[in-house]
Amino acid sequence: MPGSIKRMYALMVQELFLTRHSLELFFDILFFPLMNVILFGLITRFVAQIREATTANYLIVGILLWEIVAINQYNVTVSSLWSVWSHNLTNIFIAPISIAEYLVSHVAAAAVKTALVFSVLAFGTFMFFNFNILSVGVLNLIFFFFNLSMFAWAMGIVLLGLIFRFGTRIQAVAWGVIFLFQPLTAAFFPVSVLPTGLRAVAYSLPPTYVFEAARQTLTHAGTNWRYMLTALALNIFYGVLAWFAFKILFRKSKQTGQFARNDL
């Protein structure tokens, strides 16, 4: 076990150095999310002038919590792409690193970076837009962060498996696919706004329950345990599916030789 921890720690240190020395990563995981928060903060200020503040805060809660999904998924998927682009992927797996250790280290690094960036964004919304994310409740915020992160990790792992299997020609999915879920999970509006046919889809996705519960906390204190436990159960289900999907895609990548070609 100590050896396993050391290997995962080494991968996390690699993540740290990539983040510190990459201008692209700085823009992707901090600058663009910060610009999103500023944009939605200004829109919120405008909405607050013409409607009640609670309605306006729906937007800013949504964008803050959505960044938990986006940044986690980005870090899980794109971090491995850096190894592909630098022709270092094969070198990593030459070492005695298991698939589980590889994924856990990327998930852990993503969680740390997301927590740090989320703290910066939350502080910014408090300073500039007078919105305190802690007003939803500390316990609620922990549940929100954990459930949204679990969904993002599952998405990131599946996307990573697809990239290993089909190569960098589909690398655009690392940036684009997650935003398909932005409207489907009702990040910025109640589920009731969605067309009737899409509501069932929305309620099959864990983040939907988080965003709905988060909006409830703006008007009613307390924790919606039914929503939080439903989101957790769905996340466990999707997490298991993601793990098996990744193993199948990873094995197929090695069988077809695509894994080796990814390093060329």
Sequence and secondary structure as in RCSB ss.txt:
>XXXX:A:sequence
MPGSIKRMYALMVQELFLTRHSLELFFDILFFPLMNVILFGLITRFVAQIREATTANYLIVGILLWEIVAINQYN
VTVSSLWSVWSHNLTNIFIAPISIAEYLVSHVAAAAVKTALVFSVLAFGTFMFFNFNILSVGVLNLIFFFFNLSM
FAWAMGIVLLGLIFRFGTRIQAVAWGVIFLFQPLTAAFFPVSVLPTGLRAVAYSLPPTYVFEAARQTLTHAGTNW
RYMLTALALNIFYGVLAWFAFKILFRKSKQTGQFARNDL
>XXXX:A:secstr
 HHHHHHHHHHHHHHHHHHHT HHHHIIIIIHHHHHHHHHHHHHHHHHHHS HHHHHHHHHHHHHHHHHHHHHHH
HHHHHHHHHHTT HHHHHHSS  HHHHHHHHHHHHHHHHHHHHHHHHHHHHHHH   GGGG HHHHHHHHHHHHH
HHHHHHHHHHHHHHHH GGGTTHHHHGGGGHHHHTTSSS GGGS HHHHHHHTTSHHHHHHHHHHHHTTS S  H
HHHHHHHHHHHHHHHHHHHHHHHHHHHHHHHTHHHHTT 
